[in-house]
Amino acid sequence: MKTIQSDLNEKLLQQEFSSSLESENLQLQKCQEIAQNFVELENGIAVLSDLQNNRSYVYSGKLADALDIFQEESKQEIESIWEEELFAKLNAEDVLQKHLLELQFFQFIKTIPFEEHKDYCVVSRLRIADNPNQKALLHKMFYFTNPDDKNVELALCLYHFDFLNSSLHHGMIINTANSSVIQQTEAGNSAFLSGREKEILKMIQDGKRSKEIAELLFISINTVNRHRQNILEKLRVGNMTEACVMAAKLRWI
């Protein structure tokens, strides 16, 4: 079974990118300035990933010194869209939840008008691994899309210490324009999938059809189908096979 990171990697890198070089360069330069300004102001780490070229620009503030990573220079280029050197310092389960949320964010961003893309981001709390003081980082991620083909061209990840010791456990997709929460990870919202939805997902994973599930659970086929539709909408996937794969990876079923 592929990892969630592998799924996300494929979706991000295998988009049909346009060849509007001038607009791409302008957007890249603008995002590089944002990343640099963030690092200078917040002492954090900014990772700007160029999805079309499978490359990232890493800007390191004093947070990098505290974690003993990205020590070669304050600005680096890496031949990957993943900041693995940073992930290695973080709680593995938190990183998994972060990737899941980014996969759902990628699917979500395709469903809303282009003009609203800039209003949404992912926010995650990532615990530092093997840390007796329970320190954590706050992470925000923004997608930047191309106005012509609506593909996601750039991903900007911003990291800094969680100075307030936030109650946010894993993460959520938020609208920064009106503060609405679009979606939360399971750890942040225990009712993300209901017990019944997980039960039905497990039966589907075991090969049972709606009629059989309805008989076993003493509910109507219409109720089963309503649960199936709710699952697809919550996980933002296209079919129940994808839903089962995602739920299994997260050990929900």
C-alpha positions as a printed Julia matrix, in Angstrom:
253×3 Matrix{Float64}:
   0.0    0.0     0.0
   1.34   3.42   -0.95
   1.86   6.01    1.76
  -0.21   9.16    1.96
   2.93  11.14    1.1
   3.31   9.06   -2.08
  -0.32   9.72   -3.03
   0.12  13.43   -2.47
   3.43  13.45   -4.32
   1.78  11.93   -7.4
  -1.16  14.32   -7.38
   1.06  17.39   -6.99
   3.76  16.47   -9.5
   1.63  14.85  -12.19
  -0.59  17.83  -12.9
  -0.76  19.05  -16.51
   1.19  22.25  -16.03
   0.98  25.11  -18.51
   4.04  26.71  -20.07
   3.41  30.34  -19.15
   6.99  30.99  -18.09
   6.61  34.71  -17.41
   3.64  34.39  -15.05
   5.29  31.41  -13.31
   8.46  33.4   -12.66
   6.5   36.37  -11.3
   4.55  34.18   -8.9
   7.74  32.37   -7.83
   9.52  35.66   -7.12
   6.57  36.97   -5.13
   6.43  33.82   -3.0
  10.2   33.87   -2.46
   9.88  37.38   -1.06
   7.07  36.25    1.27
   9.2   33.33    2.48
  12.24  35.51    3.1
  10.21  38.15    4.96
   8.57  35.49    7.15
  11.92  34.04    8.19
  13.37  37.45    9.02
  10.3   38.42   11.06
   9.46  35.11   12.79
  12.9   33.43   13.04
  11.14  30.43   11.5
  11.64  28.15    8.53
   9.95  28.68    5.17
   9.85  26.01    2.47
   8.67  27.07   -0.98
   8.07  24.06   -3.23
   8.06  24.44   -7.02
   5.8   21.57   -8.05
   6.37  21.89  -11.76
  10.13  21.43  -11.34
  10.11  19.15   -8.26
  12.34  21.55   -6.34
  12.15  23.47   -3.05
  13.69  26.65   -1.71
  14.39  26.48    2.02
  14.78  29.69    4.02
  16.16  29.14    7.51
  15.87  31.38   10.56
  16.98  30.67   14.12
  14.45  27.84   14.4
  16.73  25.82   12.12
  19.63  26.4    14.52
  17.52  25.22   17.46
  16.61  22.01   15.6
  20.12  21.62   14.12
  18.88  21.36   10.54
  19.52  23.19    7.25
  22.88  24.37    8.55
  24.72  24.77    5.24
  23.35  28.24    4.49
  20.32  30.39    5.25
  18.85  29.78    1.79
  19.11  26.38    0.14
  17.69  24.6    -2.88
  16.76  20.92   -2.58
  15.79  18.57   -5.4
  12.5   17.54   -3.83
   9.2   19.06   -2.75
   9.61  17.5     0.71
  11.58  18.94    3.61
  12.62  15.51    4.93
  15.39  16.94    7.1
  12.73  18.78    9.1
  10.22  15.9     9.11
  12.87  13.69   10.74
  12.76  15.98   13.79
   8.98  15.72   14.2
   6.5   13.23   15.61
   5.86  10.71   12.82
   2.1   10.49   13.46
   1.8   14.28   13.3
   3.62  14.32    9.96
   1.26  11.62    8.66
  -1.76  13.69    9.7
  -0.19  16.75    8.07
   0.19  14.91    4.76
  -3.38  13.64    4.93
  -4.7   17.14    5.48
  -2.62  18.49    2.58
  -4.0   15.75    0.32
  -7.53  16.72    1.3
  -6.64  20.39    0.83
  -5.39  19.68   -2.69
  -8.68  17.94   -3.5
 -10.71  20.72   -1.85
  -8.95  23.59   -3.65
 -10.05  22.14   -7.0
 -13.72  22.47   -5.99
 -13.81  26.21   -5.23
 -13.57  29.27   -7.51
 -10.04  30.29   -8.44
 -10.54  33.75   -6.94
 -11.02  32.18   -3.48
  -7.91  29.95   -3.49
  -5.77  32.52   -1.7
  -8.22  32.65    1.22
  -7.55  29.07    2.35
  -4.67  27.36    4.1
  -3.77  24.35    6.22
  -2.78  24.87    9.85
  -1.07  22.05   11.76
   0.52  21.58   15.16
   3.55  19.31   14.88
   5.19  17.96   18.01
   8.97  17.76   18.09
  10.05  14.13   18.46
  11.83  12.89   21.58
  11.33  16.21   23.33
  10.79  16.01   27.11
   9.57  19.63   27.19
   6.75  18.76   24.75
   7.71  21.57   22.4
   5.86  21.81   19.1
   5.85  23.77   15.87
   2.96  25.55   14.22
   2.82  25.03   10.48
   0.83  26.88    7.83
   0.65  25.85    4.2
  -0.67  27.81    1.24
  -1.2   26.62   -2.34
  -0.62  29.04   -5.22
  -2.45  28.19   -8.42
  -2.04  29.19  -12.04
  -4.85  31.47  -13.3
  -4.84  29.78  -16.71
  -4.98  26.04  -15.96
  -5.95  26.32  -12.24
  -3.19  23.86  -11.33
  -1.31  24.19   -8.06
   2.16  25.42   -9.01
   3.67  26.38   -5.67
   3.26  25.28   -2.06
   4.53  27.54    0.72
   5.07  26.0     4.17
   5.79  28.28    7.13
   7.08  26.89   10.45
   7.69  28.52   13.82
   7.61  27.48   17.47
   4.18  27.09   19.06
   4.79  29.72   21.73
   1.21  29.59   23.03
   1.14  25.8    23.44
  -1.99  25.64   21.32
  -4.75  23.15   22.07
  -4.81  22.33   18.35
  -3.56  18.75   18.22
  -3.05  18.01   14.57
  -4.62  20.42   12.12
  -7.38  21.91   10.03
  -8.19  23.59    6.74
  -9.32  27.15    7.38
 -10.65  30.14    5.51
  -8.44  33.04    6.58
 -10.95  35.58    5.26
 -13.81  34.62    7.58
 -12.17  32.25   10.14
 -14.37  29.28    9.19
 -12.97  25.78    9.71
 -13.48  23.68    6.59
 -12.11  20.4     7.83
 -10.18  18.95   10.74
  -8.1   15.83   11.16
  -9.44  12.93   13.2
  -7.35  13.85   16.24
  -8.75  17.37   16.19
 -12.32  16.24   15.66
 -13.29  12.84   17.02
 -16.57  12.92   15.07
 -14.86  13.41   11.7
 -16.2   10.0    10.68
 -18.98   8.63   12.84
 -18.86   5.15   14.31
 -21.51   4.03   11.81
 -19.56   5.47    8.88
 -16.42   3.61    9.97
 -18.46   0.43   10.39
 -19.85   0.73    6.87
 -16.41   1.55    5.46
 -14.99  -1.61    7.05
 -17.79  -3.68    5.51
 -17.15  -2.13    2.11
 -13.44  -2.87    2.53
 -14.42  -6.51    3.22
 -16.29  -6.63   -0.09
 -19.87  -6.28    1.1
 -22.42  -4.47   -1.07
 -25.01  -1.94    0.07
 -27.88  -4.47    0.16
 -25.87  -6.85    2.34
 -24.72  -4.03    4.64
 -28.3   -2.84    5.05
 -29.45  -6.34    6.04
 -26.59  -6.83    8.51
 -27.14  -3.45   10.18
 -30.96  -3.55    9.99
 -31.14  -0.26    8.08
 -32.44   0.67    4.64
 -30.31   0.72    1.48
 -31.08   4.45    1.22
 -29.53   4.97    4.66
 -26.43   3.01    3.64
 -26.11   5.06    0.47
 -26.5    8.28    2.46
 -23.66   7.19    4.74
 -21.54   6.35    1.69
 -22.12   9.81    0.24
 -21.25  11.46    3.56
 -17.99   9.52    3.69
 -17.01  10.64    0.18
 -17.78  14.26    1.0
 -15.89  14.23    4.3
 -12.78  12.56    2.88
 -13.07  14.48   -0.41
 -12.33  11.39   -2.5
 -13.92  10.2    -5.72
 -14.99   6.68   -4.8
 -15.27   4.23   -1.95
 -12.08   2.41   -2.9
 -10.11   5.61   -2.32
 -12.03   6.17    0.93
 -11.14   2.69    2.21
  -7.48   3.16    1.3
  -7.27   6.51    3.08
  -9.12   5.28    6.17
  -6.91   2.18    6.37
  -3.74   4.25    6.18
  -4.97   6.26    9.14
  -5.96   3.1    10.99
  -9.57   4.26   11.26
 -10.74   0.83    9.98
